[in-house]
Amino acid sequence: MTRKQKRLAVIAGGMSFILVAVLLVMFAFSQSVAYFFMPADLAKADVKPGTRIRLGGLVAEGSVKRGQGSTVSFTVTDGTGNVPVTYTGILPDLFREGQGVVTEGAFDAASHSFVADSVLAKHDENYMPKEVADRLKAQGVWNEGQGNQGQGSGTKGTATR
Amino acid sequence: MIIEIGHYALVLALATALIVSVLPVIGARRGDAAMMALAPTGSLVLFALVAFSFGVLTWAYVVSDFSVANVWENSHSLMPLIYKYSGVWGNHEGSMLLWLLILVFFSALVAVFGRNLPDTLRANVLAVQAWISTAFLFFILLTSNPFLRLDPAPAEGQDLNPVLQDFGLAVHPPLLYLGYVGFSVCFSFAVAALIEGRIDAAWARWVRPWTLAAWTFLTAGIAMGSYWAYYELGWGGWWFWDPVENASFMPWLAGTALLHSALVMEKREALKIWTVLLAIMTFSLSLLGTFLVRSGVLTSVHSFATDPTRGIFILCILGIFIGGAFVLFAWRAPMLKAGGIFAPISREGALVLNNLILTVATATVLTGTLYPLILETLTGEKISVGAPFFNMTFGLLMLPLLVAVPFGPVLAWKRGDLLGALQRLYVFAGLALAAGLIFFYIQNGGPVLAIFGLVLGFWGMIGAFADLWYRANFAKVGLSVGLKRLTGLPRSVFGTAIAHFGLGVTVLGIFAATTFGTETVVEMKQGASVDVGGYSLTYDGLRDAVGPNYTEQRGHFAVSRGGVQVADVWSSKRLYTARRMPTTEAGILTFGLSQLYVSLGDAMDSGGMVVRIWWKPFILCIWGGALVMMFGGFVSLSDRRLRVGAPSRKVKPIKATLEAAE
């Protein structure tokens, strides 16, 4: 090979690595990105069972039930819609009725309930997940004043399985 | 009163920074030595002023002066003393002050150790450092002043966020900032070189120690942060691909690339333009990280009180510095002369491959981190990009690099011999394969694909020493001569080998812990037992305990192996009284390199507890490897030739002329 050909080969090699990376990123986005929904959105949107989504809202008062072992069921609400959720594992320290949560998982085809494999709640007494807070404020269901004075320093607590 | 003096010192620092920003640059243009000499003096004064101001804030924390709003919000008189010290940077204002302190600390170091630099270069570098200092001084004074007073002064503080009340807070932010901010020196050197329009191998020799130092601290800081998250948060994970983690990881990746490309530039005068670009990109990613973490666009452990003006302010700083540097680069880079040429298969070629893979990998992490933010801004759609994305993209892209690492050091500069390298390495590859298989067998198997990961880890570890082995030439010259040769090698060669070995250890730890680890979630009543990782844990009930500023319920577990009790482990749920905030304190037992990790869940109506127990085999390798990498960095730094500001090697020719004269 001449030097020019060699250089071309090297550039082609580098370009193809970048191309592979771009394709990989696009493929990974199509596979593993989870969209965020609130219960009211689900009525409009058609989310197929098995599609991973994030579901956010408030934990409905009186809805938390402990089942077998460490399985917990509760209802996520945003005032207009309600979605039953089941989760097996340890809930974050600040998981409480009436507080905001974000759960990640998919709808079960058979039972039509949402099976979460991770539940997020922030490690702070005044916490409301940002996505949930934005929407609930827009709907007027909840506002910043509700126990949320002063420094919102806090931590995200996750329970992932 | 002293608080106001601290505040005033910051204002004086701003004035000093403005002077150092402007006059030395003019001096460098005009060749005015007096104006240029302002740079080092001014930088030292700047450091003294900021250090004084930081000391004042620390003092306010230590004596619990709740008339200072910042102290009131983040401290409590009953808090243990160490957290009063570390609490200084456990909040937005204080952490920005620490950022600034470390920035001016590096400027002062350049001023002290940069005596061998050409006067104009030193003046320009320090001026660029002062530009950054000025921007952050404005930011602190205008939007994040830690010295604001409260009147009347409250009697008691609101306590520090319990998650931050940990030894980790004392170590993680300073180390991380030493890394993050340390790259500012590389940035300043790059911008100064562009201003002067001149760059050569000597430039790379001056930049490399700073890069190495920053990289070493960043490695330690990230590893420390990862371990802290692992034991404090109680979810048993060590890396979550959280945007905040990515924010620190991206400068690390780019910095690693910079470290390697500066090597090519120093030794071969090639890749000049690319190295300058990388230096700019690395610090830009540090600034981007600061923006992501401090502006409140993300919710995480690290985002303190959110105030939109701060976010916009940092975004402006980000835009000015990154934009300005790139404009300067586009304008001046064509003036830089290209350097030596080399064949694709050569040491330079291997380092280019390293740079290609690292920068592409950085780009994928950047994409995954920013895409949700950009999408939300543009369309309002909210998505989350999680671990699966990064594992698929970053993980796969890094694999070829891990395979290639041992090849680099055994290839010759300029024109290498791949076949020769293969011949030299096949024994090491065989050893790695054998080690991986034995390891897999001892651990009683798992998915077959895991063998590949284990072998990759061992390949990195064993292959790291190939270069040393052949340089000492043990096979030909025997042990004693070989050892003599080995001790004669420059320390940077050892540094490289050690750091590459550490990388292998981390890779091994990642694959071993994910493949062979187990997780058990059970409901346990008092007296119940569960078997995990060859150990048996017996739950012995909850006990109440009281700490200085919290109350807790401690669950006691007796750990036994083969019927013999070997250890006790306590895992607790705490309630911090001032903030009424509960936390989970995991119980962790270390056996060799493996750990048993016990986390308490909720109490059941039946009287039992939900308990989550992980067996994490070889998990300590992950952070241990990072520590080894850090050690490698220090060994390399101690190399005489790399010593900060060490003169170029002119010793030999002088000796030669002396001999000729005799």
Interface residues (C-beta under 8 A of the other chain):
Chain A: K6 A9 V10 G14 F17 I18 V20 A21 L24 V25 F27 A28 F29 Q31 S32 V33 A34 Y35 F36 R54 R66 G69 S70 T88 G89 I90 L91 D93 L94 E104 K122 H123 D124 E125 P129 K130 E131 G150 Q151 G152 S153 G154 T155 K156 G157 T158 A159 T160
Chain B: E73 N74 N91 Q158 N161 P162 V163 L233 W235 G237 F240 D242 T299 S300 V301 F304 A305 T306 A343 P344 G349 L356 I357 V360 A361 A363 T364 T367 G368 Y371 E381 K382 I383 S384 V385 G386 P388 F389 M392 T393 L396 L397 V521 V522 E523 K573 R579 R580 M581 P582 T583 T584 S599 G601 D602 M604 D605 V610 R612
